[in-house]
Amino acid sequence: MPTLELDRCRLAYDVTGSGPPVVQLHGLLSDRASNAAGGLDLASGLSGHRAVRYDARGHGRSAAEPVVEDWSWSRLAADLLDLLDAVVPGEPVHGIGPSMGAATLLYAALARPERFRSLVLCVPSTAWASRRGQAAAYRRGAELVERHGLEAYLRAGRAAPRPPAVADRETHPPRIDPRLLPTVLRGAAATDLPPVDELARIGLPTLVLAWSEDPTHPLSTAQALREALPGEALHVAGTPGELAQWPRRCAEFVRAVEVGSPVGGAG
């Protein structure tokens, strides 16, 4: 499996298919494999495209060092841009990512909008006012791991209610070295999205896919992004059946961007 050496990390990635490039990201404590198992590998629905998938630093098969600042969303965006320059140099890509992956895409698109043709932001995380409570939860999680071990952290996670859209899906343990877990959680606690007025400068065709009843990925963030990014489309999944439509919605959106059709709306 190919890897890319970067500052304090080694990214594992793969490239499949041929055609216009798409990059698929994943969420915090996930990886490429659990993305697919959880129904969030939306690049899988894009035939006729070249899909780049990778594990973020410290996740899955990617190595990293225990430096809190390395898990800020802006640092992860720099990793993404370095990967794109190495694997698909000079080619703008369609970016797809859930949660942490969505935040990574937003920072990357702000820094270098010419690297992207469109964005598909899945289940955007807490941000701005709602981020404070989530940051405190991440810090408590880091302390729980350090004081009582990984199993105590996993038990606490299993006790939390799940959104209806994923109620039928198997849960997966963190796809990360347990020794890195407290550092990664503290890094997540210390990061947030840029102000809304900065995000409004992105100007790329954007699709937001959210699900309901999830305080870690609140609809308020998805709705704020829809308002900040002109022409953005928003779809909310409240059931497993609606979640199963996301690959089709993503494929239709990407094809509409490629042929220059207007995109937008909510549902």
BAFI-3210 file (N, C-alpha, C; in Angstrom, 3 decimals, decimal comma, padded with zeros to 6 digits):
// residues 267
n [1|2|3|4|5|6|7|8|9|10|11|12|13|14|15|16|17|18|19|20|21|22|23|24|25|26|27|28|29|30|31|32|33|34|35|36|37|38|39|40|41|42|43|44|45|46|47|48|49|50|51|52|53|54|55|56|57|58|59|60|61|62|63|64|65|66|67|68|69|70|71|72|73|74|75|76|77|78|79|80|81|82|83|84|85|86|87|88|89|90|91|92|93|94|95|96|97|98|99|100|101|102|103|104|105|106|107|108|109|110|111|112|113|114|115|116|117|118|119|120|121|122|123|124|125|126|127|128|129|130|131|132|133|134|135|136|137|138|139|140|141|142|143|144|145|146|147|148|149|150|151|152|153|154|155|156|157|158|159|160|161|162|163|164|165|166|167|168|169|170|171|172|173|174|175|176|177|178|179|180|181|182|183|184|185|186|187|188|189|190|191|192|193|194|195|196|197|198|199|200|201|202|203|204|205|206|207|208|209|210|211|212|213|214|215|216|217|218|219|220|221|222|223|224|225|226|227|228|229|230|231|232|233|234|235|236|237|238|239|240|241|242|243|244|245|246|247|248|249|250|251|252|253|254|255|256|257|258|259|260|261|262|263|264|265|266|267]
n.u [000,850|000,617|002,389|002,793|005,286|005,209|005,487|006,137|004,430|003,087|001,244|-001,107|-002,506|-004,769|-005,492|-008,079|-009,784|-010,519|-010,473|-012,010|-010,644|-011,436|-011,453|-011,710|-012,459|-012,386|-013,966|-013,291|-011,401|-011,974|-011,494|-010,483|-011,619|-013,658|-015,207|-016,331|-017,793|-019,637|-021,280|-020,413|-018,575|-018,796|-017,661|-017,714|-019,971|-019,438|-018,948|-016,613|-014,706|-011,643|-010,693|-009,288|-008,369|-007,639|-006,042|-006,281|-003,694|-002,305|-004,547|-006,149|-004,064|-002,150|000,664|001,716|002,887|002,661|001,502|-000,352|-001,195|-001,102|-003,499|-005,309|-007,863|-006,917|-004,266|-004,679|-005,858|-003,676|-002,178|-003,882|-003,773|-001,055|-001,028|-002,728|-001,199|000,894|-000,259|-002,311|-001,300|-001,854|-004,481|-007,799|-010,028|-012,962|-014,088|-014,895|-016,210|-016,871|-017,801|-014,980|-013,572|-015,106|-014,668|-011,917|-011,846|-013,093|-011,232|-009,068|-010,109|-010,469|-007,816|-006,652|-008,459|-008,387|-007,708|-009,939|-013,008|-015,568|-017,414|-018,453|-019,989|-020,351|-022,370|-021,601|-019,580|-019,923|-019,698|-018,484|-020,630|-021,725|-019,487|-018,076|-019,193|-018,780|-016,000|-015,328|-016,310|-014,570|-012,169|-012,779|-013,014|-010,349|-009,112|-010,445|-009,502|-006,782|-006,890|-008,485|-008,325|-008,651|-010,929|-012,847|-013,422|-014,547|-016,832|-018,304|-018,839|-020,455|-022,728|-023,953|-026,711|-027,712|-027,885|-030,974|-030,608|-028,395|-028,936|-029,153|-026,647|-023,464|-021,335|-017,980|-014,761|-012,406|-010,344|-007,468|-004,230|-004,228|-002,464|-002,182|-004,667|-005,604|-004,148|-005,089|-007,807|-007,587|-006,485|-008,642|-010,425|-009,363|-009,822|-011,745|-014,304|-013,632|-014,750|-018,114|-018,282|-015,822|-015,938|-017,848|-016,442|-015,559|-016,932|-017,377|-019,202|-021,325|-022,444|-024,356|-024,758|-026,646|-027,580|-030,270|-030,912|-028,435|-026,241|-023,497|-023,076|-024,646|-027,713|-027,724|-025,154|-024,935|-027,041|-026,157|-023,891|-025,083|-026,391|-024,211|-022,724|-023,278|-025,784|-025,662|-026,643|-028,752|-029,392|-031,191|-030,950|-033,136|-033,626|-032,417|-032,916|-033,005|-030,392|-029,095|-029,448|-027,522|-025,029|-026,080|-027,171|-024,837|-023,399|-025,103|-024,944|-022,177|-021,965|-023,691|-022,267|-020,082|-021,168|-022,057|-024,600|-027,117|-027,027|-028,593|-030,966|-033,055|-033,757]
n.v [-001,192|002,215|004,968|008,244|010,330|012,793|015,770|014,628|012,452|009,601|009,034|006,664|005,530|004,917|004,455|004,172|003,172|005,212|008,397|011,657|013,113|012,218|012,819|011,004|011,407|010,684|010,418|011,573|009,315|007,245|005,391|004,462|001,902|001,617|003,737|002,809|000,611|001,930|003,211|005,631|005,984|007,615|007,961|005,523|005,293|006,568|005,957|005,819|007,592|008,595|007,541|008,741|007,592|007,916|007,392|009,548|011,313|009,282|007,654|004,533|002,974|004,912|006,546|008,507|011,125|011,903|014,763|017,399|019,646|018,710|017,608|019,553|020,969|022,601|021,743|019,124|019,723|020,777|018,436|017,025|018,662|018,403|015,691|015,631|017,176|015,444|013,110|013,686|015,880|019,242|018,814|019,681|018,494|016,601|016,875|014,800|014,242|013,131|014,657|015,190|014,973|016,601|019,110|019,297|019,478|021,986|023,789|023,249|024,046|026,755|027,559|026,818|027,124|026,486|023,847|022,301|021,049|020,667|020,300|017,829|017,699|015,793|015,019|017,420|018,502|019,596|023,148|026,489|028,038|025,595|024,058|024,291|022,698|020,141|020,113|020,049|017,511|015,914|016,413|015,288|012,648|012,085|012,190|010,082|007,837|007,944|007,601|005,337|003,575|002,146|000,490|001,481|003,899|002,972|001,665|003,839|005,105|003,205|003,372|005,701|007,287|006,510|008,076|007,920|007,310|005,657|003,556|000,864|-000,013|-001,540|-000,786|000,478|000,032|002,651|003,542|003,760|004,102|003,199|004,499|006,972|008,074|009,864|012,202|012,789|013,290|015,572|017,296|017,502|018,773|021,292|022,599|024,276|025,330|027,874|031,349|032,110|034,112|033,931|031,367|031,830|032,805|030,729|029,707|027,422|024,817|023,088|020,355|019,416|016,811|015,645|014,109|013,423|014,103|013,970|015,088|015,426|015,920|018,294|019,506|022,231|023,116|022,126|023,545|026,182|026,144|025,719|028,162|029,857|029,223|030,002|028,665|026,141|022,765|020,921|017,941|015,881|012,987|010,856|008,238|004,806|004,041|006,482|007,327|005,429|006,433|008,305|007,803|007,832|010,442|011,923|011,145|012,124|014,854|015,401|014,772|016,684|019,011|018,597|018,776|021,294|021,935|023,620|023,468|022,839|023,556|021,859|019,038]
n.w [000,000|-000,878|000,655|002,114|003,209|005,636|007,704|010,830|010,430|008,618|005,864|004,871|001,859|-000,937|-004,412|-006,688|-009,706|-012,662|-014,299|-013,683|-010,694|-007,308|-003,840|-000,889|002,445|006,029|009,323|012,741|014,699|013,018|009,927|006,554|006,170|008,174|007,443|005,041|006,033|007,590|005,810|004,786|002,809|000,268|-002,178|-003,326|-004,870|-007,219|-010,322|-013,051|-012,119|-010,541|-007,482|-004,576|-001,506|001,951|005,155|007,840|009,652|012,173|012,262|011,407|009,115|009,080|010,393|013,265|015,505|019,045|019,232|020,198|018,674|016,103|015,407|014,851|012,777|010,753|010,473|009,621|007,201|005,826|005,564|003,812|001,494|000,850|000,230|-002,036|-003,808|-004,204|-005,260|-007,130|-008,815|-009,720|-010,556|-010,062|-007,534|-006,580|-003,367|-000,637|002,544|005,919|009,053|010,930|008,546|006,852|008,017|007,620|004,810|004,451|005,600|003,893|001,412|001,858|002,092|-000,384|-002,835|-005,547|-005,768|-005,726|-007,143|-006,222|-003,120|-000,836|002,068|004,794|007,591|009,302|012,018|015,501|015,956|016,467|018,728|019,647|019,827|022,204|024,280|023,169|023,001|025,707|026,308|024,779|026,142|028,622|027,776|027,046|029,556|030,778|029,353|030,065|032,853|033,368|031,267|027,902|027,592|029,374|028,166|025,778|026,756|027,715|025,300|024,014|025,530|024,803|023,107|019,697|016,465|014,601|011,862|011,699|013,296|012,719|012,115|012,626|015,380|015,645|017,135|018,111|015,396|015,862|017,314|020,661|022,391|021,294|021,552|023,760|023,109|020,519|021,044|022,659|020,799|019,016|020,712|020,843|018,477|015,874|013,534|011,030|011,269|010,158|008,178|006,934|005,796|003,868|001,753|000,212|-002,129|-003,751|-005,499|-003,346|-001,413|001,345|003,595|006,132|009,295|011,593|015,123|016,570|018,734|018,518|015,884|014,976|013,500|013,351|012,619|009,982|008,776|009,108|007,483|005,010|004,666|004,615|002,365|-000,810|-002,989|-002,019|-001,422|000,792|002,485|004,695|006,605|008,236|008,676|008,270|005,609|004,245|004,651|003,102|000,589|000,178|-001,329|-003,967|-004,095|-003,786|-006,100|-008,128|-007,603|-008,037|-010,763|-011,822|-011,245|-012,918|-015,470|-015,456|-014,514|-012,541|-008,954|-005,800|-003,143|-000,683|001,400]
ca.u [000,000|001,464|002,377|003,411|005,950|005,024|006,046|005,679|003,419|003,149|-000,128|-001,405|-003,582|-004,914|-006,143|-008,799|-010,572|-009,924|-011,368|-011,813|-010,283|-012,259|-010,770|-012,644|-011,915|-013,171|-014,167|-012,424|-011,301|-012,409|-010,509|-011,118|-012,413|-014,881|-016,014|-017,102|-018,741|-020,669|-022,057|-019,963|-017,645|-019,687|-016,945|-018,015|-021,064|-019,007|-018,268|-015,966|-013,871|-010,458|-010,932|-008,167|-008,802|-006,482|-006,252|-005,685|-002,544|-002,597|-005,738|-005,997|-002,692|-001,271|001,416|001,833|003,498|001,696|001,593|-001,749|-001,474|-001,156|-004,866|-006,197|-008,410|-006,055|-003,112|-005,158|-006,054|-002,354|-001,861|-004,684|-003,239|000,212|-001,352|-003,239|-000,086|001,739|-000,968|-003,034|-000,771|-002,429|-005,851|-008,810|-010,714|-014,188|-013,770|-016,006|-015,754|-017,775|-017,372|-013,631|-013,222|-015,771|-013,945|-010,635|-012,100|-013,374|-009,963|-008,258|-010,699|-010,162|-006,403|-006,319|-009,709|-008,151|-007,486|-011,215|-014,127|-016,785|-017,302|-019,584|-019,736|-021,277|-022,541|-020,664|-019,458|-020,190|-018,873|-018,832|-021,205|-021,915|-018,198|-017,555|-019,610|-018,117|-014,596|-015,253|-016,508|-013,326|-011,178|-013,154|-012,664|-008,901|-008,814|-010,977|-008,553|-005,542|-007,104|-009,181|-008,026|-009,451|-012,217|-013,787|-013,825|-015,439|-018,116|-019,028|-019,323|-021,555|-023,919|-024,544|-027,728|-027,242|-028,854|-031,836|-030,127|-027,357|-029,322|-029,022|-025,272|-022,546|-020,370|-016,594|-013,852|-011,569|-009,308|-006,328|-003,379|-004,717|-001,501|-002,386|-006,050|-005,774|-003,607|-006,002|-009,009|-007,262|-006,356|-009,996|-011,044|-008,761|-010,036|-013,099|-014,411|-013,441|-016,001|-019,009|-017,991|-014,674|-016,401|-018,632|-015,535|-015,117|-017,471|-017,402|-020,441|-021,242|-023,579|-024,272|-025,572|-026,700|-028,621|-030,962|-030,819|-027,043|-025,647|-022,105|-023,146|-025,974|-028,252|-027,429|-023,939|-025,270|-027,880|-025,322|-023,057|-025,938|-026,636|-022,955|-022,160|-024,372|-026,066|-025,435|-027,780|-028,756|-030,319|-031,138|-031,398|-033,707|-033,807|-031,397|-033,227|-032,586|-028,930|-028,671|-029,544|-026,446|-024,146|-026,760|-027,240|-023,485|-023,068|-025,888|-024,385|-020,882|-022,189|-024,276|-021,163|-019,214|-021,819|-022,421|-025,997|-027,268|-027,295|-029,121|-032,200|-032,996|-034,684]
ca.v [000,000|003,399|005,895|009,546|010,839|014,216|016,183|013,861|011,435|008,855|008,805|005,512|005,888|004,079|005,095|003,190|003,696|006,174|009,496|012,842|012,676|012,437|012,419|010,590|011,506|010,007|011,191|011,372|007,958|006,317|005,216|004,110|000,677|001,851|004,624|001,968|-000,189|002,809|003,825|006,998|006,028|008,009|007,826|004,207|005,423|007,383|005,239|006,712|008,558|008,088|007,825|008,734|007,423|007,859|007,460|010,752|011,026|008,566|006,820|003,401|002,553|006,084|006,747|009,894|011,336|012,477|016,225|017,843|020,597|018,020|017,186|020,664|020,791|023,284|020,875|018,018|020,265|020,846|017,061|016,719|019,381|017,764|014,424|015,915|017,623|014,294|012,025|014,240|017,239|020,137|018,456|019,952|017,266|016,631|016,465|014,193|013,870|013,281|015,111|015,740|015,082|017,783|020,280|019,313|019,994|023,424|024,495|023,103|024,862|028,152|027,807|026,650|026,754|025,982|022,401|021,598|021,321|020,701|019,738|017,109|017,758|014,866|015,165|018,382|018,392|020,796|024,295|027,776|027,947|024,203|023,376|024,345|021,504|018,974|020,178|019,562|016,058|015,317|016,466|014,255|011,363|011,905|011,878|008,751|006,863|007,970|007,152|004,062|002,702|002,210|-000,194|002,398|004,856|002,276|001,446|005,112|005,348|002,285|003,774|006,913|007,003|006,629|008,705|006,932|006,934|004,620|002,647|-000,533|-000,286|-002,007|000,195|000,043|000,685|003,670|003,041|004,592|003,552|003,677|005,402|008,301|008,517|011,096|013,338|013,097|013,899|016,946|018,085|017,784|019,732|022,616|023,124|024,719|025,868|029,316|032,116|031,923|035,054|033,403|030,240|032,347|033,131|029,528|029,856|026,178|024,034|022,319|019,562|019,019|015,655|015,585|013,254|014,057|013,586|013,656|016,317|015,552|016,430|018,931|020,109|023,667|023,346|021,899|024,650|027,379|026,007|025,922|029,592|030,568|028,901|030,198|027,581|024,860|021,867|020,248|016,822|015,346|011,597|010,515|006,785|004,079|004,074|007,780|007,312|004,582|007,214|009,289|007,621|008,301|011,909|012,421|010,930|013,065|016,186|015,509|014,797|017,986|019,975|018,366|019,221|022,696|022,136|024,261|022,600|023,585|023,050|021,162|017,929]
ca.w [000,000|-000,930|001,778|001,883|004,407|005,907|008,978|011,991|010,124|007,360|005,432|004,018|000,933|-002,122|-005,558|-007,495|-010,810|-013,585|-014,620|-012,845|-009,348|-006,114|-002,618|000,165|003,789|007,067|010,531|013,897|015,239|011,981|008,868|005,282|006,288|008,939|006,598|004,123|006,802|008,124|004,742|004,543|001,673|-000,826|-003,444|-003,895|-005,826|-008,356|-011,392|-014,005|-011,417|-009,849|-006,067|-003,637|-000,119|002,838|006,594|008,415|010,514|013,398|012,124|010,501|008,840|009,032|011,629|013,717|016,809|019,992|019,306|020,205|017,594|014,814|015,103|014,500|011,428|009,783|010,239|008,792|005,853|005,195|005,149|002,618|000,336|000,490|-000,435|-003,375|-004,649|-004,519|-005,944|-008,284|-008,938|-010,717|-010,928|-009,036|-007,140|-005,794|-002,004|000,103|003,875|007,058|010,371|010,854|007,134|006,305|008,516|006,912|003,463|004,505|005,789|002,682|000,348|002,169|001,839|-001,803|-003,514|-006,904|-005,730|-005,607|-008,053|-005,415|-001,779|-000,246|003,503|005,454|009,043|009,886|013,463|016,285|015,580|017,076|020,079|020,053|019,947|023,568|025,004|022,594|023,397|027,086|026,258|024,298|027,222|029,599|027,186|027,152|030,956|031,055|028,807|030,850|034,235|033,504|030,149|026,685|027,716|030,025|027,131|024,851|027,434|027,724|023,946|023,702|026,285|024,220|022,080|018,321|015,560|013,941|010,530|011,790|014,381|012,291|011,695|013,659|015,861|015,520|018,079|017,474|014,477|016,211|018,363|021,959|023,026|020,715|021,700|024,536|022,357|019,417|021,615|023,073|019,580|018,532|021,630|020,685|017,127|015,545|012,178|010,900|011,323|009,016|007,096|006,192|004,987|002,745|000,650|-000,506|-003,476|-004,521|-005,385|-002,102|-000,959|002,749|003,962|007,591|009,863|012,711|016,493|016,895|019,266|018,076|014,508|015,045|012,282|013,336|011,826|008,573|008,311|009,017|006,293|003,838|004,520|004,376|001,060|-001,774|-003,912|-001,373|-001,227|002,086|002,637|006,055|006,726|009,529|008,736|007,516|004,185|003,698|004,630|001,987|-000,643|000,080|-002,483|-005,183|-004,055|-004,027|-007,509|-008,932|-007,381|-008,714|-012,214|-012,150|-011,246|-014,071|-016,707|-015,313|-014,139|-011,232|-007,813|-004,667|-002,570|000,596|001,478]
c.u [000,888|001,317|003,066|003,986|005,752|005,620|005,370|004,560|003,736|001,722|-000,209|-002,599|-003,694|-005,659|-006,796|-009,544|-009,799|-010,963|-011,083|-011,567|-011,273|-011,411|-011,812|-011,927|-012,796|-013,257|-013,177|-012,554|-011,821|-011,239|-011,242|-012,057|-013,715|-015,787|-016,925|-018,162|-019,893|-021,494|-021,634|-018,866|-018,463|-018,990|-017,241|-019,143|-020,706|-018,253|-017,657|-015,146|-012,680|-010,567|-009,649|-008,754|-007,562|-006,927|-005,554|-004,563|-002,990|-003,794|-005,443|-004,548|-001,715|-000,629|001,486|002,533|002,501|001,894|000,181|-002,076|-001,610|-002,557|-005,841|-006,691|-007,550|-004,812|-003,508|-005,418|-004,728|-001,902|-002,597|-004,105|-001,899|-000,038|-001,844|-002,115|000,805|001,046|-001,706|-002,571|-001,457|-003,852|-006,815|-009,657|-012,086|-013,835|-015,003|-015,503|-016,796|-017,066|-015,991|-013,187|-013,863|-015,055|-012,589|-010,800|-012,350|-012,091|-009,095|-008,782|-010,492|-008,722|-006,066|-007,559|-009,500|-007,928|-008,784|-012,203|-015,432|-016,480|-018,591|-019,265|-020,783|-021,230|-021,527|-020,725|-019,965|-019,233|-019,396|-019,438|-021,344|-020,592|-017,717|-017,932|-018,934|-016,643|-014,414|-015,421|-015,249|-012,262|-011,499|-012,808|-011,179|-008,508|-009,303|-010,025|-007,306|-005,730|-007,626|-008,999|-009,026|-010,833|-013,255|-014,297|-014,811|-016,808|-018,949|-019,594|-020,498|-022,845|-024,621|-025,599|-027,175|-028,299|-029,703|-031,298|-029,094|-027,684|-029,122|-027,594|-024,406|-021,612|-018,964|-015,740|-013,022|-010,484|-008,049|-005,525|-003,863|-003,760|-001,636|-003,741|-006,208|-005,265|-004,550|-007,267|-008,739|-007,051|-007,703|-010,680|-010,559|-009,024|-011,497|-013,110|-014,079|-014,780|-016,800|-018,656|-016,754|-015,104|-017,167|-017,757|-015,204|-015,641|-017,482|-018,783|-020,330|-022,557|-023,345|-025,254|-025,507|-027,670|-029,138|-030,615|-029,413|-026,377|-024,182|-022,013|-024,493|-026,413|-027,940|-026,167|-024,228|-026,081|-027,080|-024,418|-023,874|-026,184|-025,363|-022,435|-023,260|-024,527|-025,917|-026,733|-027,631|-029,800|-030,100|-031,714|-031,908|-033,899|-032,654|-031,658|-032,814|-031,069|-028,414|-028,739|-028,374|-025,472|-024,781|-026,823|-025,874|-023,120|-023,819|-025,341|-023,079|-021,071|-022,808|-023,203|-020,336|-019,849|-022,301|-023,867|-026,077|-027,558|-027,817|-030,354|-031,974|-034,003|-034,236]
c.v [001,246|004,259|007,187|010,042|012,351|014,530|015,422|012,875|010,736|008,492|007,573|005,859|004,840|004,868|004,004|003,890|004,650|007,224|010,704|012,436|013,112|012,040|012,170|010,624|010,724|010,904|010,857|009,945|006,899|006,075|004,803|002,915|000,919|002,846|003,801|001,168|000,651|003,515|005,228|007,090|006,345|007,968|006,491|004,264|006,176|006,524|006,250|007,807|007,841|008,505|007,677|008,631|007,349|007,867|008,710|010,375|010,364|007,647|005,646|002,975|003,716|006,316|008,231|009,921|012,044|013,975|016,778|018,713|019,919|017,541|018,357|020,447|021,491|022,447|019,691|018,472|020,383|019,459|016,703|017,394|018,800|016,442|014,665|016,356|016,460|013,291|012,507|015,685|018,026|019,849|018,839|018,711|017,588|016,100|015,971|013,817|014,067|013,870|015,779|015,906|016,279|019,051|020,418|019,893|021,496|024,224|024,415|023,979|026,345|028,487|027,778|026,217|026,169|024,469|021,608|022,016|021,438|020,103|019,004|016,962|016,907|015,073|016,131|018,348|019,641|021,904|025,529|027,566|026,502|023,469|023,320|023,102|020,250|018,950|019,668|018,046|015,346|015,319|015,445|012,865|011,072|011,528|010,481|007,673|006,794|007,379|005,725|003,124|002,786|001,591|000,691|003,431|004,206|002,026|002,721|005,418|004,463|002,680|004,981|006,534|007,245|007,316|007,648|006,452|005,820|003,591|001,185|-000,917|-000,677|-000,873|-000,396|000,737|001,736|003,044|003,883|003,880|004,081|004,632|006,825|008,899|009,769|012,338|013,760|013,776|015,329|017,844|018,454|018,825|021,153|023,246|023,462|025,164|027,355|030,038|031,971|032,863|034,639|032,252|030,709|032,698|031,925|029,509|028,614|025,534|023,072|021,614|019,206|017,886|015,505|014,500|013,893|013,387|013,126|014,924|016,501|016,109|017,139|019,513|021,595|023,972|023,187|023,057|025,938|027,324|026,226|027,404|030,348|030,381|028,978|029,004|026,203|024,066|021,155|019,140|016,204|013,934|011,353|009,033|006,097|004,095|005,378|007,886|006,512|005,308|008,175|009,040|008,097|009,827|012,522|012,298|011,904|014,483|016,366|015,579|016,127|019,068|019,829|018,809|020,663|022,956|022,828|023,227|023,459|022,921|022,347|020,033|016,899]
c.w [000,000|000,321|001,369|003,196|004,498|007,276|010,122|011,667|008,807|006,992|004,538|003,139|-000,162|-003,187|-006,389|-008,622|-011,698|-013,928|-013,754|-011,392|-008,272|-004,915|-001,535|001,507|004,764|008,297|011,632|014,428|014,282|011,030|007,600|005,433|007,047|008,240|005,687|004,873|007,330|007,079|004,388|003,493|000,429|-002,172|-004,105|-004,914|-007,082|-009,361|-012,357|-013,362|-010,778|-008,384|-005,261|-002,231|000,763|004,287|007,117|009,383|011,827|013,339|011,186|010,356|008,731|010,395|011,983|015,062|017,726|020,219|019,158|019,002|016,238|014,464|015,035|013,077|010,385|009,472|009,358|007,361|005,115|004,746|003,860|001,387|-000,104|-000,238|-001,857|-004,308|-005,065|-005,432|-007,186|-008,508|-010,047|-011,116|-009,808|-008,782|-006,548|-004,404|-001,271|001,490|004,947|008,276|010,306|009,412|006,472|006,742|007,829|005,511|003,475|004,697|004,535|001,555|000,600|001,808|000,355|-002,577|-004,902|-006,932|-005,764|-006,691|-007,295|-004,056|-001,426|001,240|004,219|006,970|009,662|011,412|014,174|015,859|016,296|018,464|020,545|020,257|021,392|024,371|024,489|022,970|024,824|027,136|025,766|025,395|028,309|029,072|027,284|028,576|031,323|030,555|029,679|032,249|034,323|032,314|029,007|026,873|028,397|029,033|026,162|025,482|027,445|026,344|023,584|024,408|025,683|023,180|020,681|017,472|014,855|012,598|010,567|012,863|014,014|011,945|012,891|014,081|015,777|016,573|017,362|016,609|014,671|017,294|019,713|022,656|022,499|021,078|022,568|023,806|021,242|019,940|022,071|021,857|019,004|019,402|021,385|019,324|016,890|014,089|012,166|011,035|010,031|007,873|006,307|005,285|003,760|001,550|-000,216|-001,935|-004,335|-004,449|-004,207|-001,814|000,501|003,001|005,477|008,023|011,141|014,041|016,853|017,419|018,894|016,663|014,342|013,713|012,208|012,541|010,345|008,011|008,181|007,793|005,030|003,598|004,150|002,964|000,016|-002,710|-003,318|-001,242|000,106|002,077|004,014|006,065|008,140|009,728|008,008|006,015|003,534|003,658|003,439|000,650|-000,826|-001,071|-003,791|-005,212|-004,355|-005,501|-008,404|-008,805|-008,151|-010,226|-012,641|-012,181|-012,511|-015,379|-016,611|-014,989|-012,787|-010,162|-006,682|-004,136|-001,261|000,573|002,478]
res [m|p|t|l|e|l|d|r|c|r|l|a|y|d|v|t|g|s|g|p|p|v|v|q|l|h|g|l|l|s|d|r|a|s|n|a|a|g|g|l|d|l|a|s|g|l|s|g|h|r|a|v|r|y|d|a|r|g|h|g|r|s|a|a|e|p|v|v|e|d|w|s|w|s|r|l|a|a|d|l|l|d|l|l|d|a|v|v|p|g|e|p|v|h|g|i|g|p|s|m|g|a|a|t|l|l|y|a|a|l|a|r|p|e|r|f|r|s|l|v|l|c|v|p|s|t|a|w|a|s|r|r|g|q|a|a|a|y|r|r|g|a|e|l|v|e|r|h|g|l|e|a|y|l|r|a|g|r|a|a|p|r|p|p|a|v|a|d|r|e|t|h|p|p|r|i|d|p|r|l|l|p|t|v|l|r|g|a|a|a|t|d|l|p|p|v|d|e|l|a|r|i|g|l|p|t|l|v|l|a|w|s|e|d|p|t|h|p|l|s|t|a|q|a|l|r|e|a|l|p|g|e|a|l|h|v|a|g|t|p|g|e|l|a|q|w|p|r|r|c|a|e|f|v|r|a|v|e|v|g|s|p|v|g|g|a|g]
***
